[in-house]
């Protein structure tokens, strides 16, 4: 196979992943960056962008993670230095970042015993490497019931009967008002896609937080994974691990940090959207029906993960009506589908430990290890039944 000469533009956070993906037969002949003034980097020449017209290379790979910034650099190289677009690859603009596809590419479905769905609470809270049986964590920041369901359908459709060992589906329900959430109508919708979410606009046409149609909003943020085919001859895997690194979040909040209660309470006193609740109840049952159609013996496990204890206490009064309704719905759902509900909200050995939290809503890696350990205990007890 032909050896291609590559120059990597950008020595920030996105560089290491790109370097790991480059096929062994290709050669990195140099590096460059917008601001650095060094001459050697990792044993290779470090160039200034002005030197590009005189350099011998096959491709410039832009390793900047911010898609919009990467696209601006791409356009600058073309306009200022006359390099044709065929020789420039903004990696994170073209790479497929959908979390579920990235995870599926890296696994052997026949060995997987469980799938986890949810939003950032589950993404941060459950560590695959610490689980007592093989799981894939498909949770993504801001992922709601609809996108959990769509992701599950895609996983099953893609690998079908290869899920021969699949025994558990974990659905983390975020908080008592999860059925009141529709990501496609929120201000987080585009970020959800960029964080690795399932590419589908759902109810976006009714979203008043954005001025442009769905496709245009994504294009404005330089989201073009349809060009991923341009990466395959250079890279071993065109997927990008998007979203939160649950296994590398070591910072923790301070016990004596001042916690502003006003925004916390404001979040708890949320509007009730009857149409969303009605749709989500229907979607949840469709999701569970799909699971049981695929394999009737799969155990469905619902969970709730606690926020930091001060936040839980501040919102408790406002959450009470949501909590009562939630438990009523969970009781009926669990009875109908033989599901179980493991509620960790009241585990103050988790929520009361400030060293377990990256922020007041999300566990850090230490906290995730502790929560995953609790989940393992419950799973082992269940398997003994």
Number of C-alpha atoms within 10 A of each C-alpha: 5 6 12 16 16 22 25 23 27 21 17 11 12 17 18 11 12 20 14 12 17 20 16 11 11 16 15 18 18 22 24 25 19 12 9 12 11 12 14 13 13 8 10 13 16 21 22 17 16 11 10 17 13 8 12 11 17 16 20 26 26 28 26 25 18 15 23 17 16 23 21 12 19 21 16 13 20 14 11 11 15 11 18 13 13 10 13 21 24 25 29 29 27 22 24 25 26 24 24 21 20 19 17 15 12 10 12 12 23 13 15 19 18 22 20 23 26 25 25 21 25 28 27 29 27 28 21 18 13 15 19 14 15 17 25 22 22 28 31 29 23 24 30 24 28 22 26 24 21 15 23 20 16 14 19 16 10 12 14 13 13 14 19 14 15 21 17 20 22 22 22 27 23 22 19 17 18 16 24 23 19 24 23 24 19 18 13 16 22 22 16 22 24 23 20 25 27 22 15 13 17 14 12 19 13 12 17 11 12 16 9 13 13 18 11 12 14 16 13 11 17 21 24 15 18 11 14 19 13 16 20 14 13 20 18 13 20 25 24 23 19 19 22 16 12 23 18 11 17 15 15 20 16 12 12 7 8 7 12 9 13 10 10 16 17 11 12 18 13 12 8 13 12 11 10 15 17 12 15 20 17 13 19 17 15 14 19 18 14 16 22 15 11 15 14 12 13 19 20 21 18 20 20 20 26 26 23 25 21 17 19 19 12 15 18 14 13 16 19 12 12 17 16 11 12 17 13 10 12 15 13 12 18 15 10 11 16 13 19 18 19 13 14 18 17 14 14 12 12 24 26 18 15 22 21 26 27 21 16 20 17 23 35 26 25 21 25 26 23 20 24 20 17 15 18 16 13 12 16 12 10 11 7 6 5
